[in-house]
Amino acid sequence: MDYLSKFINYLQATKNLSDKTLYAYTGDLHQFFDYEQDVLHPDICSFVSYLSSKLKLKDSSVRRKIITLKSFYAYLVDTEIIDRSPFVKLKFRFKQERKLPKTLAVKDVSKILIHFDNVDISRLTDFAKCEYVRDAALIDLLISTGIRIGEATAITLNDIIISERTLLIHGKGRKQRLIYISSPITWNRIVALLKERKLVNGNHLFINRYGQPISIHGIEYIYKKYLKKAKITTHSTPHYLRHTFATNLLANGADLRSVQEILGHASVATTQIYTEVTTQRKKQVLNKFNYRNKL
């Protein structure tokens, strides 16, 4: 019996999980099935020991796989395939590793922005100009809003509410939120990109040279390119910009709840009326505390 496929179909139908989460569940269970000969009567402790001792996985990875298995066996109990979950009397303890978020120094963020400001567009070819306009809008948007790079790739032209200087962001778990662009410079770069985009087919805001939505790897490549152009030698990834944004909001006095909402840790309605209600407080917070406004 194909327990894995049935379980994944069940999750897809009832839990509204993202494709990325379903992929992680599938990978975890494939690994477990390869190890465990009798799935209906498993030796969970042996598998966990194998993950920790043999594969040397981090506690966070082992914990995630245990959560996957607990969910899987709860499903088997609910569907009456087994009478009792093997996790009923099992408890696992792990060291809680607390990592500080990695940020990019504000002076380095400023260097990237200064590079964009110093580019002479008149000296660029048409293709180079299109790339510059896209890259400047993309990197500045990451700096100014703290959105995830996966969220940036998903932005469509229909997600832009021009009258509100607001973007509809499609976040994790299919949750949506509205982000107000508080920096006039960032907004002007997005407007410049919109003018360029009128000349190209496709519905996504950020596209590659083939007219397809830019990928996460594409954003990582662009980010590395401009680190080099700005002569920044310290290692960082685009995700550092998200941490930098959040850290500076809090450091400048923004309240935790507002920052949590802006980062996408809570859902938000997508109607125009609700937009006017929810963005007012976000506008106040971002206008007052966003470090990008002063660069």
C-alpha positions as CSV (number, residue, x, y, z in Angstrom):
1,M,0.0,0.0,0.0
2,D,1.4,3.4,-1.0
3,Y,1.0,5.1,2.4
4,L,3.3,8.0,1.4
5,S,1.3,9.2,-1.6
6,K,-2.0,8.9,0.3
7,F,-0.6,10.9,3.2
8,I,0.7,13.6,0.9
9,N,-2.6,13.8,-0.9
10,Y,-4.3,14.1,2.5
11,L,-2.1,17.0,3.5
12,Q,-2.6,18.7,0.1
13,A,-6.4,18.4,0.4
14,T,-6.8,19.3,4.1
15,K,-3.9,21.4,5.3
16,N,-3.4,24.0,2.5
17,L,0.4,23.5,2.8
18,S,2.8,25.1,0.3
19,D,4.5,23.0,-2.4
20,K,7.8,23.6,-0.6
21,T,6.5,22.1,2.7
22,L,4.9,19.2,0.9
23,Y,8.3,18.5,-0.8
24,A,10.0,18.5,2.6
25,Y,7.4,16.1,4.0
26,T,7.9,13.8,1.1
27,G,11.7,13.8,1.4
28,D,11.6,13.1,5.1
29,L,9.2,10.2,4.6
30,H,11.2,8.7,1.7
31,Q,14.3,8.7,4.0
32,F,12.4,7.0,6.7
33,F,10.9,4.4,4.4
34,D,14.4,3.6,3.0
35,Y,15.6,3.0,6.6
36,E,12.6,1.3,8.2
37,Q,11.6,-2.2,6.9
38,D,8.3,-2.4,8.7
39,V,6.6,1.0,8.5
40,L,3.5,-0.1,10.5
41,H,5.7,-1.3,13.4
42,P,8.7,1.0,13.3
43,D,11.6,1.4,15.7
44,I,11.5,5.2,16.0
45,C,14.3,5.5,18.5
46,S,16.6,3.5,16.2
47,F,15.8,5.9,13.3
48,V,16.4,9.0,15.4
49,S,19.7,7.6,16.6
50,Y,20.6,6.9,13.0
51,L,19.9,10.5,12.0
52,S,21.9,11.9,14.9
53,S,24.8,9.5,15.2
54,K,25.3,8.2,11.7
55,L,24.2,11.1,9.5
56,K,25.3,13.7,12.0
57,L,22.2,15.9,11.4
58,K,21.6,19.0,13.4
59,D,19.0,18.8,16.2
60,S,16.8,21.2,14.2
61,S,16.8,18.8,11.2
62,V,16.1,15.8,13.4
63,R,13.3,17.7,15.2
64,R,11.7,18.5,11.8
65,K,11.7,14.9,10.7
66,I,10.2,13.8,14.0
67,I,7.4,16.3,13.5
68,T,6.8,14.8,10.0
69,L,6.6,11.3,11.4
70,K,4.3,12.3,14.2
71,S,1.9,13.8,11.6
72,F,2.2,10.7,9.4
73,Y,1.4,8.3,12.2
74,A,-1.4,10.5,13.5
75,Y,-2.9,10.1,9.9
76,L,-2.5,6.4,10.0
77,V,-4.4,6.3,13.3
78,D,-7.1,8.6,12.1
79,T,-7.6,6.4,9.0
80,E,-7.6,3.3,11.2
81,I,-4.6,1.7,9.4
82,I,-3.0,1.3,12.8
83,D,-4.5,1.4,16.3
84,R,-1.9,3.4,18.1
85,S,0.9,5.8,17.2
86,P,4.4,4.7,18.0
87,F,5.0,8.2,19.5
88,V,2.4,7.8,22.3
89,K,5.0,7.3,25.0
90,L,8.0,8.7,23.3
91,K,9.6,12.0,24.2
92,F,12.7,13.5,22.6
93,R,14.8,16.4,24.0
94,F,17.1,18.4,21.9
95,K,19.5,21.3,22.7
96,Q,17.8,24.5,21.6
97,E,20.4,26.3,19.5
98,R,19.6,30.0,19.3
99,K,21.2,31.7,16.3
100,L,21.3,35.4,16.0
101,P,20.1,36.7,12.6
102,K,22.9,37.6,10.3
103,T,22.7,41.2,9.0
104,L,24.5,43.4,6.5
105,A,26.1,46.5,8.0
106,V,24.2,49.6,7.2
107,K,27.3,51.2,5.7
108,D,27.5,48.3,3.2
109,V,23.8,48.7,2.4
110,S,24.5,52.3,1.7
111,K,27.4,51.4,-0.6
112,I,25.1,49.3,-2.8
113,L,22.6,52.1,-3.0
114,I,25.3,54.6,-3.8
115,H,26.5,52.4,-6.7
116,F,23.0,52.4,-8.2
117,D,22.8,56.2,-7.8
118,N,26.2,56.6,-9.6
119,V,25.3,54.6,-12.7
120,D,25.1,56.8,-15.9
121,I,22.1,55.3,-17.7
122,S,22.8,57.3,-20.8
123,R,26.0,55.3,-21.4
124,L,24.2,51.9,-21.2
125,T,22.9,49.8,-24.1
126,D,19.2,49.2,-24.2
127,F,19.6,45.7,-22.8
128,A,22.0,46.9,-20.0
129,K,19.6,49.7,-19.1
130,C,16.7,47.2,-18.7
131,E,18.9,45.1,-16.5
132,Y,20.0,48.0,-14.4
133,V,16.4,49.3,-13.9
134,R,15.3,45.8,-12.9
135,D,18.2,45.2,-10.6
136,A,18.0,48.6,-8.9
137,A,14.3,48.1,-8.2
138,L,14.7,44.6,-7.0
139,I,17.6,45.1,-4.6
140,D,16.2,48.4,-3.3
141,L,12.8,46.7,-2.7
142,L,14.6,43.9,-0.6
143,I,16.4,46.6,1.4
144,S,13.3,48.8,1.9
145,T,10.7,46.1,2.8
146,G,12.5,43.1,4.1
147,I,10.5,40.7,1.9
148,R,11.8,37.2,1.2
149,I,13.4,36.7,-2.1
150,G,10.9,34.0,-2.9
151,E,8.2,36.6,-2.3
152,A,10.0,39.0,-4.7
153,T,9.9,36.4,-7.5
154,A,6.2,36.0,-7.1
155,I,5.2,39.7,-7.4
156,T,3.0,40.3,-10.4
157,L,1.9,43.5,-12.1
158,N,-1.5,43.0,-10.6
159,D,-0.1,43.0,-7.1
160,I,0.9,46.6,-7.3
161,I,-1.6,49.1,-6.0
162,I,-0.1,52.3,-7.4
163,S,-2.5,54.7,-5.7
164,E,-1.5,53.4,-2.3
165,R,2.3,52.8,-3.1
166,T,1.5,49.3,-1.8
167,L,2.4,45.8,-2.9
168,L,0.5,42.6,-2.3
169,I,3.0,40.0,-1.1
170,H,2.3,36.3,-1.4
171,G,4.1,34.8,1.6
172,K,4.7,31.4,3.1
173,G,1.7,29.0,3.5
174,R,-0.2,30.9,0.9
175,K,-0.6,33.8,3.3
176,Q,-0.9,37.3,1.8
177,R,0.1,40.7,3.3
178,L,0.3,44.3,2.1
179,I,3.6,46.2,2.2
180,Y,3.7,49.9,1.9
181,I,6.8,51.4,0.1
182,S,7.8,54.1,2.5
183,S,11.0,55.2,0.6
184,P,10.2,57.6,-2.3
185,I,13.5,56.5,-4.0
186,T,12.5,52.8,-3.8
187,W,9.0,53.6,-5.2
188,N,10.5,55.7,-8.0
189,R,12.7,52.7,-9.0
190,I,9.6,50.4,-9.1
191,V,7.8,53.0,-11.2
192,A,10.8,53.2,-13.6
193,L,10.7,49.4,-13.8
194,L,6.9,49.4,-14.6
195,K,7.6,51.7,-17.5
196,E,10.2,49.3,-18.8
197,R,7.9,46.3,-18.3
198,K,5.3,47.8,-20.6
199,L,7.6,46.9,-23.4
200,V,7.8,43.2,-22.5
201,N,5.2,40.5,-22.3
202,G,4.5,38.6,-19.1
203,N,2.7,39.3,-15.8
204,H,5.6,39.2,-13.3
205,L,7.3,42.3,-12.1
206,F,10.8,40.9,-12.1
207,I,11.7,38.8,-15.2
208,N,14.9,37.4,-16.7
209,R,16.2,38.0,-20.2
210,Y,13.8,35.4,-21.6
211,G,10.7,37.0,-20.2
212,Q,10.3,34.4,-17.5
213,P,9.8,35.2,-13.7
214,I,13.2,35.6,-12.2
215,S,14.2,32.7,-10.0
216,I,15.6,32.6,-6.4
217,H,19.0,31.7,-7.8
218,G,18.7,34.6,-10.3
219,I,18.2,37.0,-7.4
220,E,21.2,35.5,-5.5
221,Y,23.3,36.0,-8.6
222,I,22.2,39.6,-9.0
223,Y,22.9,40.3,-5.3
224,K,26.4,38.9,-5.5
225,K,27.1,40.9,-8.7
226,Y,26.3,44.2,-6.9
227,L,28.2,43.3,-3.8
228,K,31.2,43.0,-6.0
229,K,30.4,46.2,-7.9
230,A,30.0,48.0,-4.5
231,K,33.4,46.5,-3.4
232,I,31.8,44.7,-0.4
233,T,34.0,41.8,0.6
234,T,32.2,40.5,3.6
235,H,30.1,37.4,2.9
236,S,26.3,37.8,2.9
237,T,23.2,36.6,1.1
238,P,20.0,38.4,0.0
239,H,18.3,37.1,3.1
240,Y,20.7,39.3,5.2
241,L,18.8,42.3,3.9
242,R,15.6,40.9,5.5
243,H,17.3,40.6,8.9
244,T,18.9,44.0,8.5
245,F,15.5,45.6,7.8
246,A,13.9,44.0,10.8
247,T,16.7,44.7,13.1
248,N,16.8,48.3,12.3
249,L,13.1,48.8,12.5
250,L,13.2,47.4,16.1
251,A,16.4,49.4,16.9
252,N,14.7,52.6,15.8
253,G,11.8,52.0,18.1
254,A,9.1,50.2,16.1
255,D,6.9,47.9,18.1
256,L,7.4,44.1,17.8
257,R,3.8,43.4,16.7
258,S,4.0,45.8,13.8
259,V,7.4,44.4,12.7
260,Q,5.9,40.9,12.9
261,E,3.1,41.8,10.6
262,I,5.3,43.6,8.1
263,L,7.6,40.6,7.9
264,G,4.7,38.4,7.1
265,H,4.2,36.4,10.2
266,A,0.4,37.2,10.2
267,S,-2.2,37.0,7.4
268,V,-3.8,40.1,6.0
269,A,-7.0,40.6,3.9
270,T,-6.6,41.6,0.3
271,T,-9.7,43.7,-0.4
272,Q,-9.2,47.4,-1.1
273,I,-11.3,48.5,1.9
274,Y,-9.2,46.3,4.2
275,T,-6.1,47.7,2.5
276,E,-7.0,51.2,3.6
277,V,-7.5,50.1,7.2
278,T,-4.5,47.9,7.7
279,T,-1.9,49.9,5.8
280,Q,-2.4,53.1,7.8
281,R,-0.6,51.9,10.9
282,K,2.1,50.3,8.7
283,K,2.6,53.5,6.9
284,Q,3.1,55.4,10.2
285,V,5.7,52.8,11.4
286,L,7.6,52.6,8.1
287,N,7.6,56.4,7.5
288,K,9.0,56.9,11.0
289,F,11.3,54.0,11.6
290,N,12.5,52.5,8.2
291,Y,16.3,53.2,8.0
292,R,16.0,53.1,4.2
293,N,14.3,56.5,4.2
294,K,17.4,58.2,5.5
295,L,20.0,56.7,3.1
